[in-house]
Structure formats: structure tokens, C-alpha cells
Amino acid sequence: MLRCVALALACASCRASLFASLVETRDDDAPADHREAAATPEAPPSKRDVLAWRSRLERKRACVSSGVGAFYLYHARKAAGTSLRAALQHAAKRSRVDYLETEGLSIDARFLGLRSVITVVSLRDPVRRVLSMYWYEHVGWHDGVTHDHSKLRTLRSWADEWVEGSAWKREFEKKHPGNVYIEVENYFTKMLTGWNRDGRGEALDGASLASAKAALDRFDFVFIVERGRRANHTRLLWDALGYELPLTSELRGDDAAKRRLRPKLAADEADVVRFLETRNALDAALYAYALALDDDRVAASAAPAPRTRGERPPCEKPPLRQLKPKTGIFRPPGHKH
């Protein structure tokens, strides 16, 4: 059931706590002897949390299989989102339920408290994601589409413009509250915590990381790009979809252009990588947490399913009218800068 928030607080740590309160909903479908408060977001997921996850996913699968519910993808940019979209759209059509997706806007926590909606998100190495974003979104556009090399920026210049604190980024955040379409600093933490809802670009802290971890726990499947070829990892996706459907890999980018232009645009890539590593410490910690979460879920999926006691909550149709404004692709002007 969705939980209502009566007061919006302005400070970053309070915002993170507020968001966490939305996503840390009680699992009514968890085994009766495991219905206790979740572990603190800073700690690795406990056996109790994993049991609750399995029970929750089993109940959601039953609802979707009966034609009640939906699939929801939070489309993390440059992290296999296009491949996951194809898989979830196919699964939604097969089950005759709705497909919902958000790309470019920090997540609305209501998506993570829906009883009959199977939720999916993806993560990848934070710095590799930023480099991929540069070559695809910036270079790919000005070199491969408009063919206007006068607009090309070096990797260093592009990163400096989009990092927190730059004049360009501050103005961009004011104009586009909640937008995370182009981010080079702690993108995953931002997208999972409802960041910049009021256009102030609030600073992230430990509470933000804790809130992002709590949100990650509520997703039914967390795809890790670097583990995409592991059978026991993709098996979790098939469990969420209800059947096996090979992921289609869609090449988004031009490696030939990268090889051709790297000497000119990214000769100092190693230095930029070190700079980005210092700017993505929260995302590095969140990525490590996602790996541990995946390990625990893979192990739990191999064990016998826990027995549930009592009746399960009934399936419910998602409130599409309220959710639709938060779905779609939120592509802001200036994102090719």
C-alpha cells in the first residue's frame, strides 16, 4: 500500500530519510515468521530481507500471470536499459498487462510500493557509464548525426561542464527540476532518491546513499551490466518475467568513431577517469551494495521457496492515472551540450 507523506523537508539528509520512508514499506506477503523491520540500508541484505523479496516476487508473479498488475522499468541511462525495455515490453504483452517506464527523471517512490507491479532497474560500473554517455550522447550526436565538429568538446571539458558546481550545471538544474538525463556524478544515487525535485541540486551525503540502497532493495530485479552473461544472474530476470527470453544486445554507439577521435578528444582519458572516480564515491558504494544484493538473491533463488502462512494480500490494479505523469522519456533541451 502506498504511504502518504505529510511534510516535505528541505535539507538533503531529511529528504533522503523521507524518500527512504516511502520505499521501506512492510512486506505483507512475507512469511509470517519473517515479518520484521528491514535491516538498515547501510548493512548488507539479511537472510530475512531476501526471504521477503522472494515471497514478494512470487506474489507479484501470480498477480501478473492472472492479468492484474504491470511491469515497471526504471531505465538507467547507458546501463542496458534498451535491452531490458524490449524484454519487459514482450513480457507485458504476453501477460496482457501494462508496461511502465521512466527515463531521465529521478524516480517517484510510489512505483516501489505497488502490490502487483514487477519492478526492474539496472546498474553498471559508474565511471564506465559516464564514459559511455560521453561517446554516445555527445560525440555520437555531433560527429555521427549533425556532423558539426565545431560543437565537439573534449572529454575533460564535457565532464567539467556537467559536474556538480559548474555554472552550466547549476543553471541546468534550476531549469529542469528532478531531471537526471545527463549526469556524470553519482547518477545512480540521484536517480533512486528523488534528487533535485525543487531545482536546487541538493548535495548528496551518507543519508542519500542509505536511501538509495533502501530503494534498490525494493526492486524485484536489479540487472548488473557486468554480470549480464552470468546464467545465474539472468535467471533472476527470467524468474521476474515468468519465462525465459534471451536479452537482445543493441549496439548504441560507434566504436569506429571512438577509435578515430580518441586521440583528439580523450588523450587524457586516464586523468579524467581518476577525476570521475573521486566524484562518484557514493555510486561506487551503491554499486558494491548491488553486487552483494545480487549474490544474496542468486543464493536464495537456488534454495527451496519459503513457506508462506495465512492468506496473501489480494492483487490490485496500479493507479495508472496518478503514475502516468511520471512515466516516459524526460529528455531536456541542452542535453547534447
C-alpha positions as CSV (number, residue, x, y, z in Angstrom):
1,M,0.0,0.0,0.0
2,L,1.3,3.5,-0.8
3,R,2.3,5.5,2.1
4,C,1.5,9.2,2.2
5,V,3.9,12.0,3.1
6,A,2.6,14.9,5.0
7,L,5.6,17.1,5.1
8,A,8.5,17.8,2.6
9,L,11.7,18.7,4.2
10,A,14.4,20.8,2.6
11,C,17.7,19.5,3.8
12,A,19.5,16.7,1.8
13,S,19.6,14.3,4.7
14,C,16.0,14.8,5.6
15,R,15.0,14.4,2.0
16,A,16.8,11.1,1.9
17,S,15.1,9.9,5.1
18,L,11.8,11.0,3.7
19,F,12.3,9.1,0.5
20,A,13.5,6.0,2.4
21,S,10.3,6.0,4.4
22,L,8.4,5.7,1.2
23,V,10.3,2.7,-0.1
24,E,10.8,0.8,3.2
25,T,7.2,-0.4,3.2
26,R,6.3,-3.5,5.1
27,D,6.1,-6.8,3.2
28,D,2.6,-8.0,4.0
29,D,3.3,-11.0,1.7
30,A,6.5,-12.1,3.6
31,P,6.5,-15.3,5.5
32,A,4.7,-14.8,8.8
33,D,7.7,-15.6,10.9
34,H,9.9,-13.1,9.0
35,R,7.6,-10.0,9.1
36,E,10.0,-7.7,10.9
37,A,11.6,-4.4,10.1
38,A,14.1,-4.5,7.3
39,A,17.8,-4.2,8.1
40,T,19.3,-0.8,8.0
41,P,20.1,0.3,4.4
42,E,23.8,0.6,5.2
43,A,24.1,-3.1,6.1
44,P,24.2,-6.0,3.6
45,P,20.9,-7.5,2.9
46,S,20.0,-10.1,5.5
47,K,18.5,-13.6,5.0
48,R,15.2,-12.2,6.3
49,D,15.3,-9.5,3.6
50,V,15.9,-12.0,0.9
51,L,13.1,-14.2,2.1
52,A,10.8,-11.2,2.0
53,W,12.0,-10.4,-1.6
54,R,11.3,-14.0,-2.8
55,S,7.8,-14.0,-1.3
56,R,7.0,-10.6,-2.7
57,L,8.1,-11.6,-6.2
58,E,6.2,-14.8,-6.1
59,R,3.0,-13.0,-5.2
60,K,3.6,-10.4,-7.9
61,R,4.2,-13.0,-10.5
62,A,0.9,-14.7,-9.6
63,C,-0.9,-11.4,-10.0
64,V,0.7,-10.5,-13.3
65,S,0.1,-14.0,-14.6
66,S,-3.6,-13.6,-13.9
67,G,-3.6,-10.3,-15.9
68,V,-3.6,-7.9,-12.9
69,G,-0.7,-5.6,-12.4
70,A,2.1,-4.3,-14.6
71,F,5.8,-4.3,-15.4
72,Y,7.9,-1.2,-14.5
73,L,11.3,-0.4,-15.7
74,Y,13.4,2.4,-14.3
75,H,15.5,3.0,-17.3
76,A,19.0,3.7,-16.1
77,R,20.8,5.5,-19.0
78,K,23.7,3.7,-20.6
79,A,23.1,0.6,-18.5
80,A,21.4,-1.9,-20.8
81,G,18.1,0.0,-20.5
82,T,17.1,-0.6,-24.1
83,S,17.7,-4.3,-23.9
84,L,15.6,-4.5,-20.7
85,R,12.9,-2.4,-22.3
86,A,12.5,-5.0,-25.1
87,A,12.3,-7.9,-22.6
88,L,9.8,-6.2,-20.3
89,Q,7.6,-5.0,-23.2
90,H,7.5,-8.5,-24.5
91,A,6.6,-9.9,-21.1
92,A,3.9,-7.3,-20.5
93,K,2.3,-8.1,-23.9
94,R,2.5,-11.8,-23.1
95,S,0.7,-11.4,-19.8
96,R,-1.7,-8.7,-21.1
97,V,-0.7,-6.2,-18.5
98,D,0.6,-2.6,-18.8
99,Y,4.2,-1.7,-19.3
100,L,5.5,1.4,-17.5
101,E,8.9,3.1,-17.8
102,T,10.7,6.1,-16.5
103,E,13.8,7.5,-18.1
104,G,15.6,10.8,-17.3
105,L,13.6,11.7,-14.2
106,S,14.6,10.8,-10.7
107,I,12.3,8.0,-9.5
108,D,8.9,8.6,-7.8
109,A,8.9,6.3,-4.8
110,R,5.3,5.3,-5.4
111,F,6.5,2.9,-8.0
112,L,8.3,0.8,-5.4
113,G,5.3,0.3,-3.2
114,L,2.8,-1.2,-5.7
115,R,1.5,-4.6,-4.7
116,S,1.1,-6.0,-8.2
117,V,3.8,-4.3,-10.2
118,I,7.1,-6.1,-11.0
119,T,9.9,-3.6,-10.9
120,V,13.3,-3.7,-12.7
121,V,16.3,-1.5,-12.7
122,S,19.9,-1.8,-13.9
123,L,23.4,-0.7,-12.7
124,R,26.9,-0.8,-14.1
125,D,30.3,0.5,-13.2
126,P,29.7,4.2,-12.5
127,V,32.7,5.6,-14.3
128,R,32.3,3.3,-17.3
129,R,28.8,4.5,-17.6
130,V,29.9,8.2,-17.7
131,L,32.4,7.4,-20.5
132,S,29.8,5.6,-22.5
133,M,27.5,8.6,-22.1
134,Y,30.1,10.9,-23.5
135,W,30.8,8.9,-26.6
136,Y,27.1,8.1,-27.3
137,E,25.2,11.2,-26.2
138,H,27.7,14.0,-27.1
139,V,30.2,12.7,-29.6
140,G,27.7,10.4,-31.3
141,W,25.4,13.3,-31.9
142,H,27.8,16.0,-33.1
143,D,30.0,13.6,-35.1
144,G,27.6,11.0,-36.4
145,V,24.3,12.9,-36.7
146,T,24.8,16.6,-37.2
147,H,28.4,16.2,-38.5
148,D,29.2,19.5,-36.8
149,H,32.6,19.1,-35.2
150,S,32.6,22.7,-34.0
151,K,30.3,21.6,-31.2
152,L,32.5,18.8,-30.1
153,R,34.0,19.1,-26.6
154,T,36.9,17.1,-25.3
155,L,36.1,14.5,-22.6
156,R,37.7,16.8,-20.0
157,S,35.7,19.8,-21.0
158,W,32.5,17.9,-21.2
159,A,32.9,16.4,-17.8
160,D,33.9,19.7,-16.2
161,E,30.7,21.3,-17.6
162,W,28.4,18.6,-16.3
163,V,30.0,18.1,-12.9
164,E,28.2,19.5,-9.8
165,G,29.1,23.1,-9.0
166,S,29.8,24.3,-12.6
167,A,27.9,27.3,-13.8
168,W,26.3,25.3,-16.6
169,K,25.1,22.5,-14.3
170,R,23.7,24.9,-11.7
171,E,21.6,26.7,-14.3
172,F,20.6,23.4,-15.9
173,E,19.3,22.0,-12.5
174,K,17.2,25.2,-11.9
175,K,15.6,24.9,-15.3
176,H,14.9,21.1,-15.1
177,P,13.9,20.0,-11.6
178,G,14.2,16.3,-11.0
179,N,15.9,15.6,-14.3
180,V,18.8,13.2,-14.4
181,Y,19.1,12.6,-18.1
182,I,22.7,13.7,-18.2
183,E,24.7,13.1,-15.0
184,V,28.4,12.5,-14.5
185,E,28.4,12.5,-10.7
186,N,26.7,9.8,-8.5
187,Y,23.9,9.3,-11.1
188,F,22.6,6.1,-9.6
189,T,22.3,7.6,-6.2
190,K,20.5,10.6,-7.6
191,M,18.1,8.6,-9.7
192,L,17.0,6.4,-6.8
193,T,16.4,9.2,-4.3
194,G,14.1,11.7,-6.0
195,W,17.0,14.1,-6.3
196,N,16.6,17.8,-7.3
197,R,12.8,17.8,-7.1
198,D,12.8,21.5,-6.4
199,G,15.6,22.6,-8.8
200,R,18.2,23.3,-6.0
201,G,20.5,20.4,-6.8
202,E,20.9,19.5,-3.2
203,A,24.2,17.9,-2.1
204,L,24.3,14.2,-1.5
205,D,25.5,12.6,1.7
206,G,25.5,9.3,3.6
207,A,21.8,9.5,4.2
208,S,21.3,9.8,0.4
209,L,23.3,6.6,-0.1
210,A,21.3,4.8,2.6
211,S,18.1,5.9,0.9
212,A,19.4,4.7,-2.5
213,K,20.2,1.3,-1.0
214,A,16.7,1.0,0.5
215,A,15.2,1.8,-2.9
216,L,17.4,-0.8,-4.6
217,D,16.1,-3.4,-2.1
218,R,12.6,-2.7,-3.2
219,F,13.2,-3.5,-6.9
220,D,12.2,-7.1,-7.8
221,F,15.2,-7.5,-10.2
222,V,18.4,-5.5,-10.3
223,F,20.3,-6.1,-13.5
224,I,24.1,-5.7,-13.3
225,V,25.6,-5.0,-16.7
226,E,28.9,-6.6,-15.9
227,R,27.1,-9.8,-14.9
228,G,24.9,-9.9,-17.9
229,R,26.4,-13.1,-19.2
230,R,26.2,-15.0,-16.0
231,A,23.4,-17.6,-16.2
232,N,22.6,-17.5,-12.5
233,H,22.2,-13.7,-12.7
234,T,19.9,-13.6,-15.8
235,R,18.0,-16.5,-14.3
236,L,16.7,-13.9,-11.8
237,L,15.3,-11.9,-14.7
238,W,13.6,-14.9,-16.1
239,D,12.0,-15.5,-12.7
240,A,10.7,-12.0,-12.6
241,L,9.3,-12.2,-16.2
242,G,7.9,-15.7,-15.7
243,Y,9.6,-17.3,-18.6
244,E,12.9,-17.3,-20.5
245,L,13.5,-14.6,-23.0
246,P,17.1,-14.0,-24.2
247,L,18.2,-10.4,-23.9
248,T,18.8,-8.7,-27.2
249,S,22.0,-6.7,-27.3
250,E,21.6,-3.5,-29.2
251,L,24.8,-1.7,-30.1
252,R,24.4,2.0,-29.2
253,G,27.4,3.9,-30.3
254,D,30.1,3.9,-32.9
255,D,33.4,2.3,-31.9
256,A,35.0,3.3,-35.1
257,A,34.3,7.0,-34.3
258,K,35.7,6.4,-30.8
259,R,39.0,5.0,-32.2
260,R,39.2,7.8,-34.8
261,L,38.5,10.7,-32.4
262,R,40.0,9.5,-29.1
263,P,43.5,11.0,-29.8
264,K,41.9,14.4,-30.3
265,L,39.1,14.3,-27.7
266,A,40.3,12.0,-25.0
267,A,44.1,11.9,-24.9
268,D,44.0,12.4,-21.2
269,E,41.2,9.8,-20.5
270,A,43.2,8.2,-17.7
271,D,43.3,11.5,-15.8
272,V,39.6,12.1,-16.4
273,V,38.8,8.6,-15.1
274,R,40.7,9.3,-11.9
275,F,38.8,12.6,-11.6
276,L,35.4,10.9,-12.1
277,E,36.3,8.2,-9.6
278,T,36.7,10.9,-6.9
279,R,33.3,12.3,-7.9
280,N,31.5,9.0,-7.8
281,A,32.3,7.7,-4.4
282,L,28.6,7.2,-3.4
283,D,27.8,5.4,-6.6
284,A,30.9,3.2,-6.2
285,A,29.5,2.2,-2.7
286,L,26.0,1.7,-4.1
287,Y,27.4,-0.5,-7.0
288,A,29.2,-2.7,-4.4
289,Y,26.0,-3.0,-2.5
290,A,24.1,-4.0,-5.7
291,L,26.7,-6.8,-6.3
292,A,26.3,-8.1,-2.7
293,L,22.5,-7.9,-3.1
294,D,22.7,-9.9,-6.3
295,D,24.9,-12.5,-4.7
296,D,22.4,-13.0,-1.9
297,R,19.4,-13.2,-4.3
298,V,21.2,-15.7,-6.5
299,A,21.9,-17.9,-3.5
300,A,18.4,-17.6,-2.2
301,S,16.9,-18.4,-5.6
302,A,18.7,-21.8,-5.5
303,A,17.2,-22.8,-2.2
304,P,13.7,-24.2,-1.7
305,A,11.0,-21.5,-1.7
306,P,9.9,-20.4,1.9
307,R,6.5,-21.5,3.1
308,T,4.0,-18.7,3.5
309,R,1.4,-18.6,6.2
310,G,-2.0,-17.1,6.1
311,E,-3.7,-15.5,3.1
312,R,-1.8,-13.3,0.7
313,P,-3.0,-9.8,0.1
314,P,-5.2,-9.5,-3.0
315,C,-3.9,-8.3,-6.3
316,E,-4.6,-4.7,-7.2
317,K,-4.6,-2.7,-10.3
318,P,-1.9,0.0,-10.4
319,P,-3.1,3.7,-10.2
320,L,-2.2,4.4,-13.8
321,R,-3.8,7.9,-13.8
322,Q,-1.6,9.1,-11.0
323,L,1.6,7.3,-12.3
324,K,1.4,8.2,-16.0
325,P,2.9,11.8,-15.5
326,K,6.0,10.1,-14.0
327,T,6.5,7.7,-17.0
328,G,8.1,8.3,-20.4
329,I,11.4,9.7,-21.5
330,F,12.3,13.1,-20.0
331,R,14.8,14.4,-22.5
332,P,15.6,18.1,-21.7
333,P,16.8,20.8,-24.0
334,G,20.5,21.3,-23.9
335,H,21.3,17.6,-23.1
336,K,23.7,17.4,-26.1
337,H,25.9,20.3,-24.6
